[in-house]
Amino acid sequence: MSKMFSIEIGSSFLGRDPLAELVEEARRVGLKVIPWFEYGFVSSYNLNGGMLLQQ
């Protein structure tokens, strides 16, 4: 991750799957999880695609 985004992941999160943890807890209390990742991956026309497309 640090090569791609210049940010090192916190050691307490290594090897974890946050979505799987969320689904497990939601099921425990009878909730459904519908993941929606659209907004976080928006590119920018003004910045020639932005950082995500450049990477």
C-alpha positions in Angstrom: 0.0 0.0 0.0 2.7 2.5 0.8 4.2 2.3 -2.7 0.8 3.1 -4.2 -0.5 5.8 -1.8 2.5 6.8 0.3 0.6 5.8 3.4 1.5 2.8 5.5 -1.4 0.7 6.9 -1.7 0.6 10.6 -0.2 -2.7 12.1 -3.5 -3.4 13.9 -5.2 -3.7 10.5 -2.8 -6.0 8.8 -4.4 -9.3 7.6 -7.9 -8.0 8.4 -10.9 -7.8 6.1 -13.1 -4.9 7.3 -16.0 -5.8 5.0 -16.1 -9.4 6.2 -16.0 -8.1 9.8 -18.9 -5.8 9.1 -21.0 -8.5 7.4 -20.4 -10.9 10.3 -21.5 -8.3 12.9 -24.5 -7.2 10.8 -25.7 -10.8 10.4 -25.3 -11.3 14.2 -28.0 -8.7 14.8 -30.1 -9.4 11.7 -29.0 -6.7 9.4 -28.1 -6.9 5.7 -25.0 -5.2 4.3 -25.1 -3.7 0.8 -21.6 -2.4 0.0 -21.4 0.7 -2.2 -17.9 1.9 -3.2 -18.7 4.3 -5.9 -18.0 7.7 -4.4 -14.5 7.0 -3.0 -13.2 6.0 -6.5 -14.5 9.1 -8.4 -11.9 10.5 -10.8 -11.5 14.2 -11.8 -11.9 15.6 -15.3 -10.2 18.8 -14.2 -7.0 16.9 -13.0 -6.7 14.6 -16.0 -8.3 11.7 -14.1 -6.8 12.5 -10.7 -4.5 10.5 -8.6 -6.4 7.2 -8.8 -6.2 7.0 -12.6 -2.6 8.2 -12.6 -1.6 5.4 -10.3 
